[in-house]
């Protein structure tokens, strides 16, 4: 397995962990939205405690904390792009997946649109029902078109843009989060 394959595996595992913690929050509507409580909620999740991949846990933590920080804005985007669906009517699985993917699309420059969408669809296949994939794909496709058209400002992303290895800034840039 190459370094890229290992990193991809850690990221996929991290997304799954972040999804599981987000999904768990849906059953605790009275959680405290402060940094300390959120970090404890994340660390105390059984899936996180059982994970033996520190890179996956680190990535999951970054995703989870970022999602909770931007939750109100992410939910507004979901509401705007989910025709005739109020947030309260969206299934818990689909909502957690959408929140995760939208955080990656809107707030993570290192994750291309297609990757965020494809990973969300994989989560929907694994954790949702037979309708989850189409529902998640429909909303994320609408958001991707809006991003592509610049309706979220210049995120430096487009539907067809691929990140080439030399654009990532190498392994050191990935570890530090540096961008070109």
C-alpha positions as CSV (number, residue, x, y, z in Angstrom):
1,X,0.0,0.0,0.0
2,X,1.4,3.4,-1.0
3,X,1.5,6.5,1.2
4,X,-1.4,7.9,-0.8
5,X,-3.5,4.7,-0.3
6,X,-2.8,4.7,3.4
7,X,-3.8,8.4,3.7
8,X,-7.0,7.7,1.7
9,X,-7.8,4.8,3.9
10,X,-7.3,6.9,7.0
11,X,-9.4,9.6,5.6
12,X,-12.2,7.2,4.7
13,X,-12.1,5.7,8.2
14,X,-12.0,9.2,9.7
15,X,-15.1,10.2,7.7
16,X,-16.8,7.1,9.0
17,X,-15.9,8.0,12.6
18,X,-17.0,11.6,12.2
19,X,-20.3,10.4,10.8
20,X,-20.8,8.0,13.7
21,X,-20.2,10.7,16.3
22,X,-22.5,13.2,14.4
23,X,-25.2,10.6,14.1
24,X,-24.9,9.9,17.8
25,X,-25.5,13.6,18.5
26,X,-28.8,13.4,16.8
27,X,-30.1,11.4,19.7
28,X,-28.9,13.9,22.3
29,X,-30.6,17.2,21.4
30,X,-29.5,18.8,24.7
31,X,-25.8,18.4,24.1
32,X,-23.7,21.5,25.0
33,X,-22.2,23.1,22.0
34,X,-19.0,24.2,23.7
35,X,-15.5,23.0,22.7
36,X,-14.8,21.0,25.9
37,X,-18.2,19.1,25.7
38,X,-17.8,18.4,22.0
39,X,-14.2,17.1,22.5
40,X,-15.4,14.8,25.3
41,X,-18.4,13.7,23.2
42,X,-16.0,12.8,20.4
43,X,-13.4,11.1,22.6
44,X,-16.0,9.1,24.5
45,X,-17.7,7.7,21.4
46,X,-17.2,3.9,21.3
47,X,-16.2,3.9,17.6
48,X,-13.5,6.5,18.3
49,X,-12.2,4.6,21.4
50,X,-12.0,1.4,19.4
51,X,-10.2,2.9,16.5
52,X,-6.5,1.9,16.3
53,X,-5.6,4.3,13.5
54,X,-4.4,7.7,15.0
55,X,-4.5,9.4,11.6
56,X,-8.1,8.4,11.2
57,X,-9.0,9.7,14.7
58,X,-7.2,13.0,14.0
59,X,-8.9,13.5,10.7
60,X,-12.3,12.6,12.2
61,X,-11.8,15.0,15.1
62,X,-10.9,17.8,12.6
63,X,-14.1,17.1,10.7
64,X,-16.3,16.8,13.7
65,X,-15.1,19.9,15.4
66,X,-15.3,21.9,12.1
67,X,-18.8,20.6,11.4
68,X,-20.0,21.6,14.9
69,X,-18.4,25.0,14.5
70,X,-20.2,25.7,11.2
71,X,-23.4,23.8,11.9
72,X,-25.8,26.6,11.6
73,X,-24.4,27.7,8.2
74,X,-24.3,24.1,7.0
75,X,-27.9,23.5,8.0
76,X,-28.9,26.7,6.1
77,X,-27.3,25.3,2.9
78,X,-29.1,22.0,3.4
79,X,-32.4,23.8,3.9
80,X,-31.9,25.9,0.8
81,X,-30.9,23.0,-1.4
82,X,-33.4,20.3,-0.1
83,X,-36.5,21.2,-2.0
84,X,-39.6,20.8,0.1
85,X,-37.7,19.1,3.0
86,X,-37.2,20.8,6.4
87,X,-34.1,19.9,8.3
88,X,-36.3,18.3,11.0
89,X,-37.8,15.9,8.4
90,X,-34.5,14.7,7.0
91,X,-33.5,11.3,8.4
92,X,-30.7,11.3,11.0
93,X,-28.4,9.2,8.8
94,X,-28.8,11.4,5.8
95,X,-28.5,14.6,7.8
96,X,-25.2,13.5,9.4
97,X,-23.8,12.6,6.0
98,X,-24.9,15.8,4.4
99,X,-23.4,17.9,7.2
100,X,-20.1,16.0,6.8
101,X,-20.0,16.4,3.0
102,X,-21.0,20.0,3.1
103,X,-18.3,20.9,5.6
104,X,-15.8,19.2,3.3
105,X,-17.1,21.1,0.3
106,X,-17.4,24.5,1.9
107,X,-14.6,24.6,4.4
108,X,-11.9,22.1,3.4
109,X,-9.8,23.4,0.5
110,X,-7.9,20.1,0.4
111,X,-10.9,18.0,-0.5
112,X,-12.2,18.3,-4.1
113,X,-16.0,18.4,-4.7
114,X,-16.1,15.0,-6.4
115,X,-14.3,13.4,-3.5
116,X,-16.7,14.9,-0.9
117,X,-19.7,13.7,-2.9
118,X,-18.3,10.3,-3.6
119,X,-17.4,9.7,0.0
120,X,-20.9,10.8,1.1
121,X,-22.5,8.4,-1.3
122,X,-20.3,5.6,0.1
123,X,-21.5,6.5,3.6
124,X,-25.1,6.5,2.4
125,X,-24.7,3.1,0.8
126,X,-23.2,1.7,4.0
127,X,-25.4,3.3,6.6
128,X,-28.6,4.4,4.9
129,X,-31.5,2.7,3.3
130,X,-32.2,2.2,-0.4
131,X,-33.3,5.9,-0.8
132,X,-30.4,7.5,1.1
133,X,-27.9,7.5,-1.8
134,X,-30.2,9.3,-4.2
135,X,-31.3,11.8,-1.6
136,X,-27.8,12.7,-0.5
137,X,-26.6,12.8,-4.1
138,X,-29.4,15.1,-5.2
139,X,-28.7,17.7,-2.5
140,X,-24.9,17.5,-2.9
141,X,-25.2,17.7,-6.7
142,X,-27.2,20.9,-6.3
143,X,-24.7,22.4,-3.9
144,X,-21.8,21.4,-6.2
145,X,-23.4,23.2,-9.1
146,X,-23.9,26.3,-6.9
147,X,-20.2,26.1,-5.9
148,X,-19.2,25.6,-9.5
149,X,-21.2,28.7,-10.5
150,X,-19.5,30.8,-7.7
151,X,-22.6,31.2,-5.6
152,X,-20.5,30.5,-2.4
153,X,-17.7,32.8,-3.4
154,X,-14.5,31.6,-4.8
155,X,-13.8,28.3,-3.0
156,X,-11.2,27.3,-5.6
157,X,-13.3,24.3,-6.5
158,X,-15.2,23.2,-9.5
159,X,-17.1,20.1,-10.5
160,X,-14.5,19.0,-13.0
161,X,-11.3,20.2,-11.2
162,X,-8.9,17.5,-10.1
163,X,-6.2,18.1,-7.6
164,X,-2.9,16.9,-9.0
165,X,-0.2,15.7,-6.6
166,X,2.0,18.7,-7.3
167,X,-0.9,21.1,-6.5
168,X,-1.1,19.6,-3.0
169,X,2.3,20.9,-1.9
170,X,3.7,17.5,-1.2
171,X,3.5,15.3,2.0
172,X,4.8,18.1,4.3
173,X,1.9,20.4,3.2
174,X,-0.6,17.7,3.8
175,X,0.6,17.1,7.3
176,X,0.6,20.8,8.3
177,X,-2.5,21.8,6.3
178,X,-0.5,24.3,4.2
179,X,-1.9,25.2,0.9
180,X,-0.4,26.5,-2.3
